[in-house]
Amino acid sequence: MPATRPILIAGGGIGGLALALALTKVGRACVVLERRERFATEGAGIQIGPNGVRVLQQLGIADALRPLVGVPESIDVHEGSSGRLLARLPLGPWIAHRHGAPYWVAHRGDLHGVLLAAVAADVRVSIRAGFEVSSLTQTADEVRVTSSAGETLIGSALVGADGLWSNVRAKLMPSAVPQFVGATATRAVIAADEAGRLNMPAVGLWLSRHAHVVHYPVRGGAQVAVVVIAVEDWRATDWDTEADRNVLLAQISGFDASLIKVLARVPAWRKWSLQRLASLPRWSNDRVALLGDAAHPMLPYLAQGGVLALEDALVFSQCLVVHAADEPSAFQAYETQRLRRATRVQAMSRRNGRIYHLAPPLSWARDAILRWVPGAWLMSGYDWLYGWQPGAE
């Protein structure tokens, strides 16, 4: 029977592996198709708000990840050029009590490793490395995918969890191409004992006109993840390109000396260009659907890209239970549930980016608000984001 065929998942990143694990929880077999020959652990940090931690708890992997994360006490917002503290927004016990789950920060490789271990341990999941989806066809009952090497697999459905430059999305909607936004993100991981002022139990956010810096502890506090997001006319489709250190130093030249001193000692950086994707007319077509960045990529100004993929995975699996043996209806229900939230998070992320990079005199007004408005009140404005529960849509 077609319903007994596995679900094919293109992409072995956070979203694809989370979906595979979520599917096992509802008794569905799946095949993860990863285009790379091996699962790499590149990347730096990922912030996992209470909404994301709650998904990890439901997937049964929160306990495995917990020893590897940082649990920041606050978000400390600094004026970039002076280093002056503008605001301290509460996390730690405050946000855990408010939303019933903590706020974690982690190395992406650690989260990916925990997901991969859980998926590999389940007999209902098959993992195929080196399988890049080259073509797909579907009938009323099945989907056939062919790799760039000519191998064909058959499943009851196909989910494109293959990121911003999704091959699956390109097959469904060839005209949906990401557009460069004129900025880049450059990342590194620093040993905690070399991180100076950055070695603190907090998410640090430093604001300036043309760039901002974010840092936080990862790997149980042994390292500090740093990302510099700056206006720059450099673009690429790869997210792991070696960065020009001199360009990075020029981007941070206007920041406070205490920050420059730490970052100038970092020998190697990796970078990627920031892209937007216009809203898609749909996220699915019969037995093929999109998830995570393939459907709704996020700019990094709200730290929710990976978390939204986790949410997607959980909702996706629940829709398959409600619409048993009817994948097209399940996919439509999934899109209906997720579209409004994903669109709202995308819009809020873009808004944050504009606020971070305001020029005087608007930046003076922003800084005054941050100094005088209580941090807990500012954080309460994100209750809609962090308080999300499965089924809330």
C-alpha positions in Angstrom: 0.0 0.0 0.0 1.3 3.5 -0.8 0.8 4.6 2.8 3.5 2.1 3.9 6.1 3.7 1.8 8.6 6.0 3.7 8.5 9.7 3.6 11.5 11.1 1.8 13.2 14.1 3.4 15.6 16.1 1.3 18.2 17.7 3.6 20.0 16.4 6.7 20.3 19.7 8.6 18.5 20.7 11.7 15.0 20.9 10.1 15.4 17.6 8.2 16.7 15.6 11.1 14.1 17.1 13.5 11.3 16.1 11.0 12.7 12.6 10.8 12.7 12.3 14.6 9.2 13.8 14.8 8.0 11.3 12.2 9.3 8.3 14.3 7.3 9.6 17.2 4.1 9.1 15.2 5.1 5.8 13.7 6.2 6.9 10.2 9.2 5.6 8.5 11.4 8.0 6.5 14.6 8.3 4.4 16.8 11.3 4.9 18.6 12.3 1.7 21.7 14.5 2.4 23.5 15.8 -0.6 26.9 15.9 1.1 28.9 12.7 1.5 29.2 13.3 5.2 27.3 15.2 7.9 29.5 18.2 8.6 29.5 20.0 12.0 30.4 23.5 10.7 28.7 26.5 12.0 28.9 28.6 15.2 26.1 29.4 17.5 22.3 29.0 17.6 19.9 30.6 20.0 17.1 28.3 21.1 14.3 30.2 22.8 11.7 28.5 25.0 9.6 27.7 22.0 12.5 25.7 20.5 13.5 24.0 23.8 9.9 22.9 24.2 10.1 21.1 20.8 13.4 19.5 21.8 11.7 18.2 25.0 8.8 16.7 23.0 11.3 15.1 20.6 13.0 13.5 23.6 16.5 15.0 23.0 16.6 18.0 25.4 18.3 15.9 28.1 21.1 14.9 25.7 21.7 18.5 24.6 21.4 20.1 28.1 25.1 19.5 29.2 26.3 21.2 26.0 24.4 24.4 26.1 24.8 27.8 27.7 21.9 29.2 29.8 22.3 33.0 29.5 21.0 35.1 32.3 20.2 38.1 30.1 20.5 39.8 26.7 23.0 42.7 27.3 22.6 45.4 24.7 25.6 47.7 24.2 26.2 50.9 22.4 28.8 49.8 19.9 31.3 52.6 19.8 31.5 53.2 23.6 30.7 49.7 24.9 28.2 51.3 27.3 25.4 49.0 28.6 22.1 50.3 27.3 19.8 47.5 28.5 19.7 44.2 30.3 16.8 42.1 29.1 16.0 39.1 31.4 16.4 35.5 30.4 17.5 32.8 32.9 15.0 32.0 35.6 12.7 34.9 34.5 12.0 33.6 31.0 11.9 29.9 32.1 9.3 30.7 34.7 7.3 32.9 32.3 7.2 30.3 29.4 7.7 27.0 31.1 11.0 26.3 29.3 14.5 27.8 29.4 16.4 29.9 26.9 19.4 28.0 25.6 22.4 28.9 23.4 24.4 26.2 21.7 26.9 25.3 19.0 25.0 24.3 15.9 27.3 21.2 15.6 26.2 20.0 19.1 22.5 20.4 18.3 23.0 18.7 14.9 25.0 15.9 16.5 22.3 15.1 19.1 19.6 15.1 16.4 21.7 12.8 14.2 22.5 10.4 17.0 18.8 10.1 17.9 17.7 9.6 14.3 20.5 7.1 13.6 19.4 5.0 16.5 15.8 4.5 15.2 15.3 1.7 12.8 12.4 3.6 11.1 14.9 6.1 9.7 17.3 5.4 6.8 20.0 8.0 6.1 21.5 8.3 2.6 24.5 10.6 2.3 25.7 11.8 -1.1 22.1 11.9 -2.5 21.4 15.2 -4.1 17.8 15.5 -5.5 18.2 16.1 -9.2 14.6 15.5 -10.4 11.3 14.4 -9.0 8.0 13.1 -10.3 4.8 12.3 -8.5 1.6 10.4 -9.1 -1.6 10.2 -7.1 0.1 7.7 -4.7 3.8 8.2 -4.7 6.8 10.5 -5.3 9.9 9.4 -7.2 13.2 11.2 -6.8 16.3 10.7 -8.8 19.8 11.7 -7.6 22.4 13.5 -9.6 24.1 10.1 -9.9 21.0 8.5 -11.4 19.7 6.6 -8.5 15.9 6.6 -8.0 14.0 6.2 -4.7 10.2 6.0 -4.1 8.3 7.4 -1.2 4.7 8.3 -0.2 5.8 11.9 -0.1 8.8 14.2 -0.3 9.7 17.1 2.1 12.2 19.7 1.0 14.1 20.6 4.1 17.1 21.5 2.0 17.6 25.1 3.1 17.7 28.5 1.5 18.9 27.3 -1.9 16.5 24.3 -1.9 16.6 22.0 -4.9 13.1 20.8 -4.1 11.7 24.3 -4.1 13.5 25.0 -7.4 11.6 22.0 -8.9 8.3 23.2 -7.7 8.7 27.0 -8.2 11.7 27.8 -10.4 11.1 31.5 -10.3 11.4 31.6 -6.4 15.0 32.7 -6.1 16.6 34.3 -3.0 17.7 37.9 -3.3 20.7 39.4 -1.7 19.9 42.1 0.9 23.3 43.9 1.0 24.7 42.4 4.2 26.8 39.6 5.4 27.3 37.5 8.5 30.8 36.5 9.6 31.2 34.0 12.4 33.8 32.4 14.7 34.1 30.5 17.9 36.5 31.6 20.6 37.9 29.7 23.6 36.3 31.2 26.7 39.6 32.0 28.3 40.5 34.1 25.3 37.2 35.9 25.0 37.9 38.7 27.5 34.8 40.8 28.0 32.8 38.5 25.8 33.1 35.6 28.3 29.9 36.2 30.3 26.7 34.3 31.0 24.7 36.4 28.7 23.8 37.1 25.1 25.8 40.2 24.1 24.4 42.5 21.5 26.5 45.5 20.3 24.8 48.1 18.0 26.2 50.5 15.4 25.1 52.1 12.2 26.6 49.7 9.7 27.2 46.5 11.7 26.2 44.8 14.9 27.9 42.0 16.9 26.3 39.1 18.8 28.0 36.7 21.1 27.1 34.1 23.7 28.6 31.0 25.5 28.4 27.6 23.9 29.6 24.1 24.6 28.8 24.3 28.3 30.6 27.6 28.6 33.9 26.4 27.2 33.6 28.5 24.1 32.0 31.8 22.9 30.2 32.0 19.6 30.5 35.4 17.8 28.8 36.7 14.7 29.4 40.1 13.0 26.5 41.2 10.7 27.6 44.1 8.5 26.5 46.0 5.5 28.7 44.7 2.6 28.4 44.1 -1.1 29.7 40.5 -1.1 27.5 37.6 -2.0 27.7 33.8 -2.4 25.4 30.8 -2.2 27.7 29.0 0.3 27.3 29.7 4.0 30.8 28.4 5.0 33.2 30.6 2.9 36.5 31.6 4.4 36.3 35.3 5.4 38.9 38.0 4.7 40.1 38.9 8.1 41.1 42.4 7.0 37.5 43.1 5.8 36.2 41.9 9.1 38.5 44.2 11.1 37.4 47.1 9.0 33.8 46.4 9.7 34.4 46.4 13.5 36.8 49.4 13.5 34.3 51.7 15.0 33.4 49.5 17.9 34.7 49.9 21.5 38.4 48.9 22.0 37.4 46.1 24.5 35.5 44.3 21.7 38.0 44.9 19.0 40.9 43.6 21.2 39.1 40.2 21.5 38.0 39.9 17.9 41.3 41.0 16.4 43.0 38.0 17.9 40.7 35.5 16.2 42.8 34.0 13.3 40.0 32.6 11.1 36.5 33.5 10.3 33.7 32.1 8.1 31.0 34.1 6.3 27.9 34.0 4.3 25.7 36.5 2.6 22.2 37.4 3.8 19.3 36.6 1.5 15.6 37.2 1.4 12.9 35.1 -0.4 9.6 36.6 -1.5 6.6 34.9 0.0 5.8 31.7 -1.8 2.4 31.2 -3.4 2.3 27.8 -1.6 4.4 25.5 0.4 3.2 22.3 -1.1 2.1 20.7 -4.3 0.2 17.4 -3.8 2.8 15.0 -2.2 5.7 17.4 -2.1 6.1 20.0 0.6 8.7 22.5 2.0 9.9 23.0 5.5 12.2 25.5 7.3 14.4 27.8 5.2 13.2 26.1 2.0 9.7 27.5 2.7 10.3 30.7 4.8 14.0 31.7 5.3 14.7 34.1 8.2 17.1 37.0 8.4 19.2 36.6 11.6 17.9 39.5 13.5 15.5 37.6 15.8 17.5 34.3 16.2 14.6 32.2 15.1 15.5 30.5 11.8 16.5 27.1 13.3 13.8 27.3 15.9 11.1 27.8 13.3 12.3 24.7 11.5 11.9 22.8 14.8 8.4 24.0 15.2 7.6 23.2 11.6 8.8 19.6 12.1 6.6 19.0 15.1 3.5 20.5 13.5 4.2 18.6 10.2 4.2 15.3 12.0 1.0 16.1 13.9 -0.8 17.0 10.7 0.2 13.6 9.3 -1.6 12.0 12.3 -4.7 14.0 11.9 -4.8 13.4 8.1 -3.7 9.7 8.2 -2.9 8.2 4.7 -3.7 11.5 3.1 -0.4 13.4 2.7 -1.8 16.2 0.4 -4.4 17.1 3.0 -1.8 16.9 5.8 0.5 19.2 3.8 -2.2 21.8 3.3 -3.1 21.7 7.0 0.5 22.2 7.9 0.8 25.2 5.7 -2.4 26.7 7.0 -1.2 26.3 10.6 2.3 27.7 10.0 2.0 30.4 7.4 0.8 33.2 9.6 3.4 32.6 12.3 6.3 32.2 9.9 5.3 35.4 8.1 5.0 37.3 11.4 8.5 36.1 12.6 10.0 37.1 9.2 8.5 40.6 9.5 9.7 41.1 13.1 13.2 39.9 12.1 13.4 42.5 9.3 12.1 45.2 11.8 14.7 44.3 14.3 17.4 44.6 11.6 16.3 48.1 10.8 16.3 49.1 14.5 19.7 47.6 15.1 21.2 49.7 12.3 19.5 53.0 12.8 21.5 56.2 12.2 21.3 59.4 14.4 19.0 60.9 15.5 16.8 57.8 15.4 19.5 55.7 17.1 19.6 58.2 19.9 15.9 57.7 20.5 16.4 53.9 20.3 19.1 54.0 22.9 17.1 56.3 25.2 14.2 53.8 25.1 16.6 50.9 25.9 18.1 52.8 28.8 14.8 53.9 30.5 12.2 51.2 29.7 12.4 48.2 32.0 14.0 45.1 30.4 11.2 42.8 31.6 8.6 45.0 29.9 10.6 44.9 26.6 10.9 41.2 26.8 7.1 40.8 27.4 6.6 42.1 23.9 7.9 38.8 22.7 5.5 36.6 24.6 3.8 35.7 21.3 7.1 34.3 20.1 8.5 32.5 23.0 5.2 31.3 24.4 4.3 29.3 21.3 2.9 25.8 22.0 2.2 23.1 19.5 -1.4 23.5 18.3 -1.4 27.2 19.2 -2.1 28.2 15.6 
